[in-house]
Amino acid sequence: MDTVDKTTRSRIMSRVGQKDTGPEMKLRRSLHKIGLRYRLHDKRLPGSPDIVFPRFKAALFVHGCFWHRHGCKATTTPGTNVDFWRKKFDENIARDRRHIEALQDAGWRVAVVWECSLKGKRADPDEVARLVSEWLVSSEKHKVIPEHAQTVSSRREISLPQEEP
């Protein structure tokens, strides 16, 4: 059962930001601190990636674990209106896959940084920035940070398309 009325819930949800989120800002500061420069939310690219490194032809998404279904402890499902939420989450996952595949088909390398690697007690944005920096100079086509979700039994995480041999 929801703890607030529909009007209040609607107002709260309408204020959930898509750009310049806390985790994204932490990562951007850490990337800038180590000398990396980037563009933000390039609308010319599929999915308007959060951070774009044109020099490396690399795009980075900072995904919220709840909305994009990472599989960590933040990947909860509301107890009310379950069918709506399942459909919403499935659509988010499908859209993420389409955007990643479209970017890769266009020759872009893609990384997904999950919110849980940037928030909380064990989060280390500087370490995440270091991993992104290493990825940028590597030949890896895709990267997921962290590589594995931390603790949740029924995981449904997005995975990047596998490279063909």
ABEGO torsion letter per residue (X at the ends): XBABBAAAAAAAAAABBABGBAAAAAAAAAAAAAGBBBBBGBAABBGGBABBBAAAGBBBBBBBAAAAGAGBAABBBBABGAAAAAAAAAAAAAAAAAAAAAAAAAGBBBBBBBAAAABEAABBAAAAAAAAAAAAABABABBBOBABBBGBABBBBBBBBBBBX
